[in-house]
Amino acid sequence: MEALDKLDKQILRSLQQDGRATYDQIAEVVGLSPSAVLRRVKRLEESGVIDRYVALVKPESVGLGLTAYLNVRLEKLTESHKRNPMDVFRASVQTWPEVVECASLTGEMDYLLRVVVADMAHYSRFIMDTLLKHPSVQDCKTSFVLDRVKATTAVPL
């Protein structure tokens, strides 16, 4: 994709604020015709700048009142006939609904997981029955969210 110009960035900011905004509404904000906005949005979608559209759900509103960040360390060496522990872990994380985000890290720990669960009992079941039973996991450390100071899905443009 070519570099984003000022209008592309304005369109993206508008969509990040309200993904359901109409082309007419965006056109008013950025000073283009609705058809020009449509063409630009389609180009941004086709080039992969716009990944997808989603509804953002407040976890508490659906009974998921506990958020935790887990630093996970994996075993480093395995026998040569086994799969790489990181590959096994990455595949498993995709199947765990409690994990809403997983990032590979530099430093002492290998991964950072953001886990959303109903309560401490649910968290305990996830840790004891899923995460710590995983063959690649060596250690984990947890921090619980007390208060969300800032939470956004928007990238700075």
Secondary structure, DSSP 8 states (H G I E B T S, - for coil): -----HHHHHHHHHHHH-TT--HHHHHHHHTS-HHHHHHHHHHHHHTTSS--------GGGGT--EEEEEEEEE-----TTS--HHHHHHHHHTT-TTEEEEEE-SSS-SEEEEEEESSHHHHHHHIIIIITTSTTEEEEEEEE-S--S--------
